[in-house]
């Protein structure tokens, strides 16, 4: 599971990131509305945890943009504003849930789990390309019904490529999907993971290939 946390209070963001990481959830962090929008444009997320009051604007603006673009990613709003009118405004803008500050971390986690159980708020559970099937709910890949045993980073790379099958994934976007925004990435780390993934897909007769688009990124497509 990968979540985007948009929160400008450093202490709050640190506490939430640590709590989520301990539960096996990958967390990318943005501290402004503009940065949050860039993250969403380049990376698929299972959910957004979005502060209402940000240095460069109201978090509701991002929710409205997502819904206008047809993006159904579940959004949990965090805010010190807990008046009824504010909660109604958030839900009307397209947010899925609303949590007022201060709150218990366990309640936040429970609300995230509840959001992810709502079928209407999630994207397709799985996608089939040639002989490869990718289960987004469990982050698992299989070929002809046989599960592929892939390390976590290779799975994350494959997920990002499958979600954009037939389209070029920019190198920077794939790096963020695999390593996150804060990791220090060695110059050839992405190529190493992609190379290993290519070999495993070929060895398993998945019927797909990962093409390198020189100077741009990667493209996953069925074999001709």
HELIX and SHEET records of a PDB file:
HELIX    1   1 UNK A   10  UNK A   22  1                                  13    
HELIX    2   2 UNK A   33  UNK A   42  1                                  10    
HELIX    3   3 UNK A   59  UNK A   68  1                                  10    
HELIX    4   4 UNK A   84  UNK A   93  1                                  10    
HELIX    5   5 UNK A  105  UNK A  116  1                                  12    
HELIX    6   6 UNK A  119  UNK A  121  5                                   3    
HELIX    7   7 UNK A  152  UNK A  163  1                                  12    
HELIX    8   8 UNK A  171  UNK A  179  1                                   9    
HELIX    9   9 UNK A  189  UNK A  203  1                                  15    
SHEET    1   A 5 UNK A  26  UNK A  30  0                                        
SHEET    2   A 5 UNK A   2  UNK A   6  1                                        
SHEET    3   A 5 UNK A  47  UNK A  51  1                                        
SHEET    4   A 5 UNK A  74  UNK A  79  1                                        
SHEET    5   A 5 UNK A  97  UNK A 100  1                                        
SHEET    1   B 2 UNK A  53  UNK A  54  0                                        
SHEET    2   B 2 UNK A  57  UNK A  58 -1                                        
SHEET    1   C 4 UNK A 126  UNK A 129  0                                        
SHEET    2   C 4 UNK A 132  UNK A 135 -1                                        
SHEET    3   C 4 UNK A 140  UNK A 143 -1                                        
SHEET    4   C 4 UNK A 146  UNK A 147 -1                                        
SHEET    1   D 3 UNK A 168  UNK A 170  0                                        
SHEET    2   D 3 UNK A 217  UNK A 222 -1                                        
SHEET    3   D 3 UNK A 208  UNK A 213 -1                                        
END                                                                             
